[in-house]
Amino acid sequence: MKGDNMNTQHNSDTGVAVSRREALWRGLLGAAGLWLADSWGLSALAALPSPKATNAKARSVIQIWLWGGASHIDTFDPKTDAGRDYCGPLDKAVETNVTGIRISDQLPLLAKHADKYSLVRSMTHGNNQHETASYMVQSARQAGERLVYPSMGAVVSLFKGYNAGYKGLLPPYIVLTEPQGRFSEAGFLGSRFKPFATGGDPNAQRFEVEGVVARGISDDRQKDRRDLLRQLNALNHAAPGDPALAASQQSEKQAYDLIMGDAGKVFDLSQEKSDVRDNYGRNRFGQSCLVARRLVERGVPYVTVNYNGWDTHRQHFETMRRKLPELDKGLSALLQDLHDRGLLASTIIWCCGEFGRTPKVQWEAPWNGGRGHYGNVFSALVAGGGFKGGQVVGASSAKGEEVKDRPVYPVDLIGSMYDLLGINGDGKLPHPLGLPATVLASSGEGVPMGGRLKEIM
C-alpha cells in the first residue's frame, strides 16, 4: 500500500480525497459512522472557514418540523369569527397566560406557556409545493437557483459543530426519527453534513437507534460480538503498532463507546422518571421531544423532531383532533422542561412546517372537509435562545387568507436565528467547486426580505 493513489479514493460529494481506511470504516459503521469517521479528523476540514461567532446567546436549536404543513387557523392564528367554511368545527380559541394572545382551544397546555414563546403570524413565501417550500423555509433561499444551498441544520453543524471544536461522539445534526426526505438537507456541502436520522421509535420499549441499538441484540450479546471480532482480527495481531491499524483500532473503540458507552445512553429513556415521560406524552412525538432535550443537554447543536402527518387534504378535522393534543402536550412539556433546567435561554425552539393550509375548507368530495397547501400566509412559533416570549409578530387578514401586517420571509426568520447563534449571515460557505456562496442571500440576490425579527430579539 504505497503511494497516495493506493490509499485514497475520491469523494464525489465534496471533492476531498478520502483514505481507503475511512471508506472501509464508513461502510462498517453505517449512518452513525459518517459522523464518527469525520470527528476523528480523517477528513480534510481544516480549509473550512472559521466561524465568526460573537455575542452568541444560543448554543443549540430544536426544530419542531410540522411535516406536510399545519393549518395556521387551527393552531396559532385562530379566526373564530370567520364562519364554518373557514373554521369548521374548530371554531373556538383559548386565552393564554399573556393578555391579548389567543390560540386554538385544542392547545390548552401551550396556552399556559405563552410567556415563554412568541408567534409569527405573517410567515409567507407564496409556494405551494412540498419540496420547494420545504427547501425555502429551511434554507432561506429561493427554489430554482443555480446552487442547492444547505439547510439551517447543516449550516449550524458546520459553524457550531465541525468547525467550532465540537467534541463528543454524538453527531452535531440529528433528526428524530425519520429523514425529512423533501430535499437534500446538506445541499452542496455534501454527505458529511446530512443529518443523522435515528430511525426507531423512542416510545417503544427499546429505542432502536440506527447503528447504535440493534434489534434483538442485548448489550451483553453486543459485547460478546465485539470480543469475538477482536479475537478473529488476525491483521491487528500480525502487525502490532502499525499506524494505520492503530487508527482503525481507535475508531473501533470510539464506535463501541457510542454503542455501549455513556454517549449512546442519551437515547435510553428508561433513565428518565416515569412522570417526566408522561408529561411529554407516551407517543412517538412526545418522546422524541424528550430525546431532543437530552441531546441539547449533551451539547448537540442542532436537533430536528420530524413530526409528520400534517398534510391533511382529506378529513382534516378528524386528524386535528388526534394531532393537536399530541403537539400541545409534547411541545409544552419541552418548553417547561428546558426552562426548569436553565436550558431555554441557550436553546432556540422553532416550530412550523413548509407552509400553512388553505383557509377555506374544501368540503366537497373527495376532500370531505380537507385543507390544501397554502404558502401565502402561515404561522411559526419561536422560543428561547434570545427570543422574547409573550409577543406576536405580524398579522394575517380576517379570514387568514393573506398577510395583513409585517410580512416575514424565511430569510428573516432564519437570519434572526443565525444572529442569536452568532453565525455571520455574510460568512462564506465552502463550495466543492470553489463557487462563491454565503450563509444568507444578500439584498441584491432577489430573495424577498422583510427584516430581522428585532421586535422579539
C-alpha positions in Angstrom: 0.0 0.0 0.0 2.5 2.6 -1.2 1.6 5.9 -2.8 -1.4 8.1 -2.4 -3.1 6.5 -5.3 -3.3 3.2 -3.4 -4.6 4.8 -0.2 -7.1 7.3 -1.3 -10.3 7.4 -3.3 -12.3 10.4 -4.4 -15.4 11.6 -2.6 -17.7 13.0 -5.3 -19.8 14.9 -2.8 -17.0 17.2 -1.6 -14.1 16.8 -4.0 -11.9 15.7 -1.0 -9.7 12.7 -1.1 -10.8 10.0 1.3 -8.5 7.4 2.7 -9.2 3.8 2.0 -9.4 3.2 5.7 -12.0 5.9 6.1 -14.1 4.4 3.2 -13.9 0.9 4.8 -14.8 2.2 8.3 -17.7 4.2 6.9 -19.0 1.0 5.4 -18.6 -0.8 8.7 -20.3 1.8 10.8 -23.1 2.8 8.5 -25.0 6.1 9.2 -23.5 6.8 12.6 -20.1 6.2 11.2 -20.3 9.1 8.8 -20.1 11.4 11.8 -17.6 9.3 13.7 -15.1 9.0 10.9 -15.2 12.7 10.3 -15.0 13.5 14.0 -11.7 11.6 14.2 -10.1 14.0 11.8 -10.0 11.7 8.8 -11.5 14.3 6.5 -9.9 17.5 5.2 -11.9 20.1 7.1 -9.1 22.3 8.0 -9.7 24.6 5.0 -13.3 25.4 6.0 -13.9 29.0 7.1 -13.6 29.9 10.7 -16.8 30.8 12.4 -17.4 34.5 13.3 -19.4 33.9 16.4 -19.7 37.0 18.6 -22.1 37.6 21.4 -24.0 34.4 20.7 -27.0 33.9 23.0 -27.9 30.5 21.7 -25.9 27.3 21.7 -28.4 24.8 20.3 -31.6 24.6 18.2 -34.5 22.3 18.4 -36.6 22.4 15.3 -40.1 21.0 15.5 -40.9 20.4 11.9 -44.6 20.0 11.2 -44.0 17.9 8.1 -46.7 18.5 5.5 -47.8 21.9 6.6 -50.0 22.7 9.6 -53.1 24.9 9.4 -52.4 28.3 10.9 -56.1 28.9 11.6 -56.4 25.7 13.6 -53.2 26.2 15.7 -51.6 29.6 16.4 -53.8 32.1 14.4 -57.5 31.2 15.1 -60.2 33.1 13.2 -63.2 32.4 15.3 -65.5 34.9 13.5 -64.7 33.7 10.0 -67.6 31.1 9.9 -67.9 27.4 9.3 -66.4 27.5 5.8 -63.1 28.6 7.4 -63.1 27.2 10.9 -65.2 24.1 10.5 -65.9 22.6 14.0 -62.7 24.1 15.4 -64.2 27.5 15.9 -63.0 28.3 19.4 -59.9 29.9 20.8 -58.5 30.0 24.3 -56.9 32.8 26.2 -53.2 32.3 27.0 -51.3 33.5 30.1 -50.4 36.6 28.1 -53.2 39.1 27.8 -54.4 39.6 24.2 -52.9 36.4 22.8 -55.3 33.6 21.9 -54.6 30.3 20.3 -56.7 27.3 19.3 -58.7 25.8 22.2 -57.1 22.5 21.2 -53.8 23.7 22.6 -54.7 24.5 26.3 -51.3 23.4 27.7 -49.4 25.6 25.3 -51.8 28.5 26.3 -50.3 28.3 29.8 -46.7 28.9 28.4 -47.3 31.8 26.0 -44.9 33.9 28.1 -42.1 31.6 27.0 -42.7 31.8 23.2 -43.6 34.3 20.5 -45.8 33.7 17.5 -45.0 34.9 14.0 -48.4 35.1 12.2 -47.2 36.6 8.9 -44.9 34.0 7.5 -45.0 33.9 3.7 -43.3 32.7 0.6 -46.2 32.0 -1.8 -45.0 28.5 -2.8 -47.5 25.6 -2.6 -45.2 22.6 -3.4 -43.9 20.4 -0.6 -40.3 20.0 -1.9 -39.7 23.6 -3.0 -41.4 25.1 0.0 -39.5 22.9 2.4 -36.3 24.0 0.8 -37.2 27.6 1.0 -38.3 27.5 4.7 -35.2 25.6 5.8 -32.5 27.1 3.7 -33.8 30.7 3.4 -33.2 30.5 -0.4 -35.4 30.7 -3.5 -36.2 27.5 -5.3 -34.7 27.1 -8.7 -31.4 28.9 -8.1 -28.2 27.6 -9.7 -26.8 26.3 -6.4 -28.6 23.9 -4.0 -27.9 25.5 -0.6 -27.7 23.6 2.7 -30.4 23.7 5.3 -30.1 25.6 8.5 -29.3 22.4 10.3 -26.3 21.7 8.0 -25.0 25.3 8.4 -25.3 25.1 12.2 -23.5 21.7 12.1 -20.7 23.4 10.2 -20.3 26.6 12.2 -21.3 25.3 15.7 -20.1 21.7 15.1 -17.3 20.6 12.8 -15.5 24.0 12.7 -16.1 25.1 16.2 -14.2 22.5 18.2 -17.3 20.4 18.8 -16.4 17.4 20.9 -18.1 14.1 21.6 -19.3 11.1 19.8 -22.8 12.3 19.0 -23.3 13.9 15.6 -23.9 17.7 15.6 -27.1 17.4 13.5 -29.6 14.8 14.5 -33.1 14.1 13.2 -35.7 12.2 15.2 -36.8 9.9 13.9 -37.1 9.6 10.1 -35.4 11.6 7.4 -37.4 14.6 6.1 -36.9 13.5 2.5 -38.3 16.6 0.8 -34.9 17.9 -0.3 -31.2 17.4 0.3 -30.6 19.0 3.7 -26.8 19.1 3.1 -27.0 20.8 -0.3 -23.6 21.4 -1.8 -21.9 20.9 1.5 -22.0 17.1 0.8 -22.9 13.9 2.6 -21.0 14.5 5.8 -23.4 17.4 6.6 -26.5 15.3 6.2 -28.3 14.8 9.5 -28.0 11.5 11.4 -31.6 10.1 11.3 -32.1 7.9 14.3 -34.9 5.7 12.9 -36.8 3.7 15.5 -39.5 4.8 17.9 -38.5 6.4 21.2 -41.9 5.4 22.6 -41.1 1.7 22.1 -39.9 -0.4 24.9 -36.4 -0.1 23.4 -35.5 2.8 21.2 -33.7 1.1 18.3 -31.4 3.9 17.1 -29.9 3.2 13.7 -26.3 2.0 14.1 -26.4 2.3 17.9 -29.1 -0.1 19.2 -29.6 -3.3 17.2 -32.9 -5.0 17.1 -33.0 -8.2 19.3 -29.4 -7.7 20.4 -28.8 -7.3 24.1 -25.8 -5.3 25.4 -24.2 -8.5 26.7 -24.5 -10.1 23.3 -23.1 -7.0 21.7 -20.1 -7.1 24.0 -19.6 -10.8 23.1 -19.7 -9.9 19.4 -17.0 -7.2 19.9 -14.8 -9.6 21.8 -15.1 -12.3 19.1 -14.4 -9.8 16.4 -11.2 -8.8 18.2 -10.1 -12.4 18.5 -10.7 -13.0 14.8 -8.9 -9.9 13.7 -5.7 -11.5 12.6 -4.4 -8.4 10.8 -4.1 -6.5 14.1 -2.2 -9.4 15.7 0.1 -9.7 12.7 1.1 -6.1 12.5 1.1 -4.6 16.1 1.9 -1.0 16.2 1.1 -0.2 12.6 -0.1 3.4 12.5 -3.0 2.7 10.1 -4.2 -0.2 12.1 -3.8 1.8 15.3 -6.1 4.5 13.9 -8.6 1.8 12.9 -8.5 0.3 16.4 -9.1 3.8 17.9 -12.1 4.2 15.5 -13.4 0.9 16.7 -13.1 1.8 20.3 -14.9 5.1 19.9 -17.6 3.4 17.8 -18.3 0.9 20.6 -18.2 3.8 23.1 -21.1 5.3 21.2 -22.9 1.9 21.0 -22.3 0.8 24.6 -20.9 3.7 26.5 -22.3 6.9 28.0 -22.8 8.7 24.7 -25.3 6.1 23.4 -27.2 6.2 26.7 -28.6 9.6 25.7 -31.2 7.7 23.7 -32.1 5.4 26.6 -35.3 6.9 28.0 -35.6 4.3 30.7 -33.2 6.6 32.6 -36.0 9.2 32.8 -38.6 9.2 35.6 -41.9 7.8 34.6 -43.8 11.1 35.4 -41.4 13.0 33.2 -42.1 10.7 30.3 -45.8 11.0 31.0 -45.6 14.8 30.8 -44.3 14.6 27.3 -46.9 12.2 26.2 -46.4 8.5 25.6 -46.3 8.7 21.8 -43.6 9.0 19.2 -43.7 12.8 19.0 -43.8 13.4 22.8 -40.9 11.0 23.5 -38.9 12.5 20.5 -39.2 15.9 22.2 -37.8 14.3 25.4 -34.9 12.8 23.5 -34.3 16.3 21.9 -34.0 17.8 25.4 -31.5 15.1 26.4 -29.5 15.8 23.2 -29.1 19.5 23.7 -28.2 18.8 27.3 -25.3 16.9 25.9 -24.3 19.8 23.7 -25.7 18.7 20.3 -26.0 22.0 18.3 -29.0 21.0 16.1 -31.9 18.6 16.6 -34.9 18.2 14.4 -38.1 16.5 15.5 -39.6 15.5 12.2 -43.4 15.3 13.1 -45.3 14.1 10.1 -49.0 13.7 9.4 -49.9 17.4 8.7 -50.7 17.1 5.0 -54.4 17.0 5.6 -56.1 17.1 2.2 -58.9 14.8 3.4 -60.8 14.7 6.7 -58.6 17.4 8.1 -60.6 18.0 11.3 -60.6 14.3 12.3 -56.8 14.4 12.0 -56.5 17.6 14.0 -58.5 16.1 16.9 -55.7 13.5 17.2 -52.6 15.5 16.4 -53.2 18.8 18.2 -53.3 17.2 21.7 -50.0 15.4 20.9 -48.4 18.7 19.8 -49.9 20.5 22.8 -48.5 18.0 25.3 -45.1 17.4 23.8 -44.2 21.0 23.0 -45.5 22.5 26.2 -43.5 19.8 28.2 -40.4 20.6 26.2 -40.7 24.4 26.9 -41.3 23.8 30.7 -38.5 21.2 31.0 -35.9 23.3 29.2 -37.0 26.3 31.4 -36.7 24.4 34.6 -33.3 23.1 33.7 -31.9 26.5 32.8 -31.5 25.5 29.1 -34.2 27.6 27.4 -32.1 30.7 27.5 -29.5 29.0 25.4 -31.8 26.8 23.2 -33.8 28.1 20.3 -37.1 26.3 19.6 -38.8 26.9 16.3 -42.0 25.2 15.2 -43.6 25.4 11.8 -44.0 23.4 8.5 -43.2 24.3 4.9 -46.5 26.2 4.6 -50.0 26.5 6.0 -53.3 25.1 4.8 -56.0 26.7 2.7 -58.1 28.9 5.0 -61.3 27.9 3.2 -62.3 24.3 4.0 -62.7 22.0 1.0 -66.0 20.3 1.9 -66.7 18.7 -1.4 -65.7 15.2 -2.4 -63.1 13.7 -2.5 -61.7 16.1 0.2 -64.6 15.7 2.6 -63.5 18.6 4.8 -59.8 19.0 3.9 -57.4 21.8 3.6 -54.9 22.2 0.7 -51.4 23.6 0.6 -51.1 27.4 1.3 -47.8 29.4 1.2 -49.4 32.8 1.1 -49.5 33.1 4.9 -48.8 30.7 7.8 -47.5 30.8 11.4 -44.4 29.9 13.3 -43.6 29.6 17.0 -40.2 30.6 18.3 -38.8 30.5 21.8 -35.6 30.6 23.8 -32.1 31.3 22.8 -32.6 35.1 23.0 -36.1 35.3 21.6 -38.5 37.1 23.9 -41.7 35.4 25.0 -45.3 36.7 25.1 -45.1 38.5 21.8 -46.9 38.4 18.4 -45.2 39.4 15.2 -47.3 40.3 12.2 -50.9 39.6 11.4 -53.0 37.8 8.8 -56.3 39.1 7.4 -59.7 38.4 9.0 -60.0 35.0 7.3 -56.3 34.1 7.3 -56.0 34.4 3.6 -53.2 36.9 3.2 -50.6 38.9 5.2 -52.2 42.0 6.7 -49.2 43.4 8.5 -45.4 42.8 8.7 -44.6 40.1 6.2 -41.9 37.7 7.4 -40.0 35.6 4.9 -37.9 32.5 5.6 -34.7 34.6 5.3 -35.9 36.9 8.1 -36.7 34.0 10.5 -33.5 32.0 9.8 -31.4 35.1 9.7 -32.7 36.1 13.1 -31.8 32.6 14.5 -28.3 32.8 12.9 -27.8 36.2 14.7 -28.7 34.6 18.0 -26.4 31.7 17.3 -23.5 34.1 16.5 -23.3 32.9 12.9 -22.5 35.6 10.4 -25.0 35.7 7.6 -22.4 37.2 5.3 -20.0 34.4 6.1 -18.7 32.3 3.3 -19.7 28.7 2.7 -17.3 26.1 1.3 -18.4 25.1 -2.2 -16.7 22.0 -3.6 -16.0 23.8 -6.9 -14.9 27.0 -5.3 -18.0 28.9 -6.3 -18.9 32.0 -4.3 -21.6 31.2 -1.7 -22.6 32.9 1.5 -24.7 31.8 4.5 -27.6 34.1 3.7 -28.5 35.8 0.4 -27.8 39.5 0.1 -30.4 42.0 -0.7 -29.3 42.1 -4.3 -30.0 38.4 -5.0 -33.7 38.6 -5.4 -34.7 36.8 -2.2 -37.7 38.6 -0.6 -36.9 40.1 2.8 -38.9 41.9 5.5 -36.1 42.3 8.0 -34.8 40.5 11.1 -37.2 39.9 14.0 -35.8 42.7 16.1 -39.0 43.2 17.9 -38.6 39.9 19.7 -34.8 39.7 20.0 
